[in-house]
Amino acid sequence: MTDGITTFIFPVTDLARAKTLYSELLSVAPVMDEPYYVGFNVAGPVGYWHVDYIRQRVTDLLAAGAAARDEVKDVGGGKLIATVTDPDGNVIDLIRLA
């Protein structure tokens, strides 16, 4: 089961600088501001499918014809992300929240 796409994650090399830039771009303050993650709630498109069991979902998607792109990894605070592509090369990003 999924909750739909509800999260975009942009990996950055300088989190403080990115926080300043995205705060300016979005005209809002972060709703989560941790040393490993800064989050904003904004309206608009989203990109990560929220799943309960990310490793199993990746296994199931690979069995259904997806190709591995980025293995399951912890991005901080217990959040896990992974990426596969469908047979046409479309990116499917998954996230499991802590």
N, C-alpha and C positions, 0 to 999 in steps of 0.2 A: 504494500500500500504506500502511496505517496501523498503528500500534502500539496502538491503542485510546486511550481517554481516560485521561490520567495526570497532568494538571496543571490547577490553578486559578490564575488570576492576578487579584489584587485591586489595581487602580491606586489609589494613595494620594497625598495631598499632603504628608504628613509621614512619611517612611519610618522615622525613629527612633521616633516615637510609635507607629506601626503595629507595628513590631517588638516593642516592649514589650507592647502589647496582645495580639498574637497569641501571643507566647511565654507570656503568662499564660493565655490561653484554652486553648491546646493543651498546656500543661504540659511543653513541650520547648523546647530551644534551637534556633536556626536551624542548618541544615546548610550553608547558603550565606549569607554576610553580606557583600555588596558595596555600594558607594555607590549603585548603581542597582537593586539587587535583593536581597531577602532571601527565602530559601527554607526551607521546613519539610517534612520527610517525616512524614506522618501517615496513618493508615488512614482510609478513608472515601470518600465520593463524590469524583469528579474531573470536570474540565470541558473540557479542551483535547484535541483529537485531534492526536497527534504525526504529522507528515508530513515526508517528505524534501524535496519540491519545492513549497513553499507557494504560490508564484505560479501554478504550473501547476495545482495542486489547486483554487485559487480559480477560475481560468479554467474548469476542467472542471465545477466545481459550478455556476457561473453558467450554463454551457451546458446543464446538466441541469435547470435550473429554479430554482436558488437566487437570492436577491436579495442584492446587496452591502449590508453594514451598516457595517463598518469595514475600510478598505483595509489592505494589508500594511504593517506598521510595525515598526521596530526598537525593542525595549523595553530594550536594553542587552545588552552582552556578546555581540552577534551573534544573540540570540534574535529571531525574527520571529513576529508574531502577526497574525491576520486573523479577521474574523467575517463570516459570511453567515447568512441565514435561509432555511429551507425554505419551500415554498409556503404552509404553514400558520402561518408566523411563528415557528417554533421556532428557537432560536439554535444555530448550529454554530460553535464556536470552534476555530481551528487554530493550531498552533504548530510552528515549525521551530527546533530547538535548534542552537546554534553547532557 
